[in-house]
């Protein structure tokens, strides 16, 4: 269940804000308080998840009603040097699904992404540059389990990982099983 969103340097949002989400959430406030920016950030996340594009002008879900104008328009105060933050807190529920034992003691997981655009030495976007994820942080119950950042090679590199945490161990073991089962030809019996 989604418990909160994180939004920073996106349209009306300057510093990153945590926006709690309840089973019934009402969004109200004075003009220019960020109500539409909240909805637009969700539309951007949806479009990015579907298409991989972060330089979104119009979203499929919003049609003509949502015009983000691309990164240079939706970044806070239109400063290309700003980094947009978007994240989500998820509350884990009791579940009989396989792998639940690895997260049995964890109540909340969070994922936060930072989006930026390559800049020249005068903090202007490089010609032809498009926005991309510059960093990613995965947190469980306020403990950073993994932090990744983009290097000049355009690859994401793991900066920090807590390999002894049950969630990370489960991911590693699950990934090893997938590699073994699907790429090395090993198949379990009936």
N, C-alpha and C positions, 0 to 999 in steps of 0.2 A: 504494500500500500504506500502511495506517495505521501510523505509527511511534510515536505517543504521543497521549495525551489530556491536556487541561488541565482541572482542576476546582478551583474556589475558592468559598468561602462557600456550599457545598452540603452540607446535612446534617452529616456528621462532619468534612468538610473545611473548615478555616478559610482560611488563606492559600492562594493558588493553588499547586497541586502539579502537576508534570509526571509522568504515569504512562506509562512506556515500554511499548509493545506489541510483542511478538515473534511470530514464526510460531506458537509454542506459548507461551501465557501462562497461568501458574498464579497464582491469587489466594488467598493464605492469610495468616493472622495471628491474633492474639488477638481475643477479643470486643471490639467497639466500636473496631476499628482502621480501619474505613471500607470493608470488603469489599462490603457490600450497598450502600453509598452510591455506590461506583464503578459497580456494575451499574444502580442506580436512575438515575444521571446519563445513562447510555446510553439507558435506556428513556425518560427525559424528552426527550432529543434526538430520538429516533425519533418519539415522539408529537407533538412540536412540529413536526417536519418534515412529518408527515402531515396535521396538523389546523391548524397555526398557533397553537395554544393553548399558553401558557406557565403557565397557572394550573391545571396538571394535578393531578387527584386520583388517578384510576386510569388506567393506560395500557392500550391495547388489547392490546399484546403481553404485558403482565404480568397482565392480568385482575385477579382478587381478590388475587393473590399480591403485587402491588406497589401499595401505597397511599401516594402521595406527599403527600396531604393539601392540595395547592395550594401556591402560592408562600409564603404565610405560615407553612407548616409545613416546607417543605423548605429554606428559606433558613437558613443557619448560625445556630444559637442562636435561631432564630425572630425575629431582628432585621430588621424590614422595611427598615431603612435600609441593610442590607448589600446589596451587588451580587453576584449569582451570576456566576461566570465558567465558561464551557464552551468548549473549543477542541479542535482536532485538528491534528496534524502529519501530512502526507502526503509520502511519498517518491516522487518521480517516477521512472519506469523508462523505459528506452529504448523508444520506440514509433514505428512507421512512420506513425502517424496524422497527418492534416493539422493544421498548426499546431504540431507538435512543435518545429520550428525556433525558434519564439519562446521556448521554454523549455529549449532544448538545454543551456544552461550551468547551469540551476537544478536542484538536487538535492532540496530540501525546500520545500514550501509549507505555511504554517500559516494557520489561520483561528481567531480567538478572538472570542467574543461575550460581552458583559456584559448581564445581565438585571436589571432593577430595577422598582420600582413607584413611581408618583408619591406624594409625601409632603406633608403639611401642614407648617406652621412648627414643629410639635412632633415631627416625624419619625414621624408616624402615617400609614398609608395613607389617601389621600383616599377619601371615600365612593364606592363603585362603581368604584374604580380597579382596573385589571388590570395584571399585569406585562407588560413589553415589552422588546425589545432596546434598550438605552441606548447601546451603542457596538459597533463592529465593527472588527477590525483584520485586514488581509491582509498576510502576511509571506512573502518568498521568501529562503531562505538567510539568515535573521536580519536582513534589510533590510525595514523597513516600507515597503510599496508603497502602501497606502491605509489611511487611518483615517477612520472616519465616526462621528458621534455624533448623538444625538437632541436636538432643540431643543424649546423650549416649544411650538412650533407642531406638535409631534408628527411632524415630518418628520426623516428622516435627512439629514444634511448632510455633505459631504466636507470634512474638516478638513485632510487631507494626502493628496497623490497624487504619485507619481513618474511623470510622464507619459513620461519618456524611457526607462523600463525596458521591455524587449521584451515582457514579459507584459502590461503595461498598454497599450502600443501595440497589441498583438495584440487585446486586448479591445475597444479603441476602434475599430480597423479592422473587426473582426468585427461589432461592433454597428452600425457604419455600413453594412456590407454587408447585414445583416438588415433595417435600416430601408429601404434602397434597394430590396432585392429584394421585400419583403413589403408595405411600406406605400406606396411610391411607384409600384408597378406595374412596375418594371423586371424583366425576366426575361432570363436568359442564354440564348443559343441552344443547340441540341442538342449 
